[in-house]
Amino acid sequence: MQLNKQKFALAAAAVMSGWSVICAVLVAIAPNLALTLFSWMVHLVNLKAGVSFPGAIYGIIEVFILTYITAYAFALLHNKFIQPKT
């Protein structure tokens, strides 16, 4: 089965827009927590300290969970968008 490119792109854009809103809210209400979470995911490097082993593991777990949720939401929205209108 081929994906409908326009509908899949719409689903992806909707999901990523949602993540952007979540990110903005998190940074606004809890900037230190946001920095910690994002630093685990992107291996934010302070020149005085490297990535710790637990930080790397937390980052892997975080990326796995966020990827799973994102892919699930993409599939859910894609399937909703390709359903024929009644």
C-alpha positions as CSV (number, residue, x, y, z in Angstrom):
1,M,0.0,0.0,0.0
2,Q,1.3,3.4,-0.9
3,L,0.9,6.3,1.4
4,N,-1.0,9.3,0.2
5,K,2.0,11.8,0.3
6,Q,-0.1,14.9,1.0
7,K,-2.2,13.3,3.7
8,F,0.9,11.8,5.4
9,A,2.7,15.2,5.2
10,L,-0.4,16.8,6.8
11,A,-0.4,14.3,9.6
12,A,3.3,14.8,10.2
13,A,3.0,18.6,10.2
14,A,0.1,18.4,12.7
15,V,2.0,16.1,15.0
16,M,5.2,18.1,14.9
17,S,3.2,21.4,15.4
18,G,1.8,19.7,18.5
19,W,5.4,18.9,19.8
20,S,6.4,22.5,19.1
21,V,3.5,23.8,21.2
22,I,4.4,21.3,24.0
23,C,8.0,22.4,23.8
24,A,7.2,26.1,24.0
25,V,4.9,25.6,27.0
26,L,7.5,23.5,28.8
27,V,10.2,26.1,28.2
28,A,7.8,28.9,29.4
29,I,6.7,27.2,32.6
30,A,9.8,25.0,33.5
31,P,12.9,26.2,31.7
32,N,15.4,24.2,33.8
33,L,13.4,21.0,33.3
34,A,13.1,21.7,29.6
35,L,16.9,22.2,29.4
36,T,17.6,19.0,31.2
37,L,15.2,16.9,29.1
38,F,16.4,18.4,25.8
39,S,20.1,18.1,26.8
40,W,19.6,14.3,27.3
41,M,18.1,14.0,23.9
42,V,20.6,16.1,21.9
43,H,23.7,15.5,24.0
44,L,24.0,19.1,24.9
45,V,27.6,19.6,25.7
46,N,28.9,22.0,28.3
47,L,32.6,22.5,27.7
48,K,33.3,21.8,31.3
49,A,31.4,18.5,31.4
50,G,30.6,15.7,28.9
51,V,27.6,13.5,28.5
52,S,27.2,11.2,31.5
53,F,26.4,7.5,31.0
54,P,23.0,7.9,32.8
55,G,22.3,11.0,30.7
56,A,22.9,9.1,27.5
57,I,20.7,6.2,28.7
58,Y,17.9,8.7,29.6
59,G,18.3,10.3,26.2
60,I,17.9,7.0,24.4
61,I,14.8,6.2,26.5
62,E,13.4,9.6,25.8
63,V,14.0,9.5,22.1
64,F,12.4,6.0,21.9
65,I,9.3,7.1,23.8
66,L,8.9,10.3,21.8
67,T,9.5,8.5,18.5
68,Y,6.9,5.8,19.4
69,I,4.3,8.5,20.3
70,T,5.1,10.5,17.2
71,A,5.0,7.6,14.8
72,Y,1.7,6.4,16.4
73,A,0.2,9.8,16.1
74,F,1.4,10.1,12.5
75,A,-0.2,6.7,11.6
76,L,-3.5,7.6,13.5
77,L,-3.8,11.0,11.8
78,H,-2.8,9.6,8.4
79,N,-5.4,6.9,8.5
80,K,-8.0,9.5,9.6
81,F,-7.0,11.8,6.7
82,I,-7.2,9.0,4.0
83,Q,-10.7,7.8,5.1
84,P,-13.3,8.8,2.5
85,K,-15.6,11.6,3.6
86,T,-19.2,10.5,4.1
